[in-house]
């Protein structure tokens, strides 16, 4: 997974935070830069493991057995094992044999159930509000701006606060009719659930600062799934 947060400027795989408050102003004269990037998980293909035939030297059943995510089966030369976690897979009995297979895919994002957020987006908002002394209110226009940025990153294959046409988060929010005195943005790529992306953001000082910023009282979250990859944008404003 990859993270990036912004309080006043865009960043390319880094966190740029302007000392002295965010907003829609120009570049800071001396930004404080913190680097924060995780590992983007990749999914391997399914690998089947033939259970083989039970042999006198092996006490396993003919189909083998899953001990956690370790596949065990009998072969002519005795018991064989394979650690499924080495290929980011899980052990299942498939076709009467212990096999390493891809984990079940997550449920796709649900369609919007209100004018402001999908269930997953709303969960991210509620998790953020739960960290604060004062809750955040969902802003429909900020949500639209967040979704559009997640979709743009997905479609164009980039990860940045700055759109490829040069627009900043503040430009994108203003384009949707959002007015503010100060604003911020968190983005992430790769996390497959609301709880996972929230945990990642809270584990990074720049992202956590945006979530806890007492100046912010509105939030918009945009989640887009793109070929199995998840893009998240979280907008804040006063």
N, C-alpha and C positions, 0 to 999 in steps of 0.2 A: 504494500500500500504506500501511497505517496500523499503527503500533506503539504498545505501551504496556507498561510494566513496573512491578512493585510489589514492594517489600521489606517493607512493613508496612501500607500503606493502599491503598484503591482510587483510581482516577483516571479522569477523563473526557477522553481525548485528551491527557493529560499524564502525566509520570512523577513519582510521588511516592515519595520514599525517606526513610525515617525514619533520622536519624542515631543511631548507637548500637545498631544491630541490629534485625532483624525479629522477627516472631512473631505471635501471635494477640492482642496487646494492643490497647488503645484508640488513638484518634487521637493523633499526635505533637503536642506543644505548638507546635513551630515547624518544620514540615517544610521540607526543601529541595525546591524545585520546578524541574524542568527541562522545557521544552516540547520534544516530539519528535513530529512527525507528517509522514508522507510524502504522496505523491499516490496516491490510489486509482485504479488503471487501469480504464478502461472499454473494452469491446469494441464496435467499430463493425460494421455489417452489411457483407456482401459487396458489392463494387462491381465489376461486370464491365466490361471495356473492349473494345469491338468492334475487332478487329484490322484490319478494313477490307480493301480490295483493294490488292495491290501496284501501285505506279505507277512510271513511268519515273524519277521524281525521287527514288525511295526504294530503297535497296539491301537493305532487310530482306526476309526471307522473308514469304510471304503471312500466316502466322500471327503474325508479329511476333517479338519476342525479349524475354527477361528478362535484364537486366544487373543482377545482384544483386536488389534489390527495386524496380527501376525498370522499368516496362513500356514497351516501345517497339513501335510498329506504324506501318504505312503508311496514309495517307489521301490523298484527292485532291490536297491542298495540300502533300504531303510527309510527312516523318517526324514522328510525334507521340510524346510521352512523358508518363508519369504516375508520380510518386513515391508508391509504395504505403505507405511508412512514414508519410506525412502523415496517413493514416487508420488507422494501427496495423495495416496489413495486409502481405501478402507477394505477390510476383509469381509466377504460375504460368501455364502454358499450359493453358487450360481450354476445351474445345469448339473446338479448333483456333484459339485466339486468345490473345494475351497479356492477362492480366487481373489485377487486384488483388483478392485474396480474403482471407478471414479465415484466420489460421494454424490448423493442426490443433489441436484441443483436447487438453489434457493427458489422460493416462490417469486415470480416476477412482480415488479411493482404494480400495485393495484391502481385502477383508474381513480381519478379524483372523486371523492365522496362529498365534497363541499366546494365552495368557491375558492378555498384557500390552500388545501393540502391533501395529498394522498395519506393513507394510513401510515406509511413509512416516514413520509416527511413530517407528519404531525407527531410521530413518536420522537423524532430528532428534536423538534421544537419543545416538546414536553420534558425531555431529558435535560435540555439546556435550561429551561425555566426552573427545573428542580434543583439546579446548582446555585441558584441565585436567591437573594433575600426578597427581590421583587420579580414577578413573572414577566415573561415576554408575550406580546400580543402578535398573533399571526397577521401579517400585512399581505393582502392578495397581490398587490402590484410588485412588492418585493419578491414574492414567490415566483411570479412570472419572470422577473429579471433573472432570478437564480436558475430556474428551469432552462431558460434560453441559453444561459452561459454553459450549463452542464451539457446541453444538447450540442452547442457549438464545439465544445472541446471534444465531444464524442465524434461528431461528424468530420471534424478537421484533423483529429488525431494529435492534439497538443494538450498541455497541462500548464496553465498560467492564469494569473489574475488579469493580465492584459490580453484582450481579444486580438485576433490576428489583424483586425482592421485598426488597431491602436487604441481602442476604447478601454477605459478603466472601469472598475466596478461602479464608481460614482456616475460615470457617463451612462452606463447601462441602467442603473436605477432611475436616473433622471429621465431617460428615454421612455420609461414606463410610467412617468408621472409622479415618481416618489420625490418628496421634498424632505430635506433634512439639514441639520446643522453639523452633525458628525455621523459617520457611518463606518462600517467595517465589513470584511468578508473573510470567510474560511472556505477553502476548497480541499477536496480529498479525492483519491482515485484508488479503487481496488477493494475497499471494504464492502462486505456483502450484506450488512444489516445496520439498522439504526444504532443498536447498542455498540457495534464494533466501531463505527465511525465516530460516535460520541466519545467512546473510550480513547480513541486515538487522539482526538482533538484535546481532550482534557489532560492527556499525558504530555502535551507540548505547551510550553509557556506562552508562546504567541497566540495560539488558538484559544487556550484557556482564558487569556486576558480579554479577548473579544467576547467570549461567552459570559464572563463575569463583569464586564464593563458596566458600571452603574449608570452611565450616560445613555446606554441603549435601552429602549423599551419596546421595540418592534423587531420582528424576525421574519425572514422568508427563506424557505429551504427548497432546493430543486434537486431531485434525483432522476438520473437518466441511466438506463441500462443499454449497453452498446456491445453486442456480440459477446456477452458474458462478462463484460467489464462494466463496473459501476462508477459513475461520476457524481460527485456531491458538491453542491454550492450552498453556502449558508450566509445569508446577508443580514446585517444588523443596521439599525438606525435609531436616532432619538425621536 
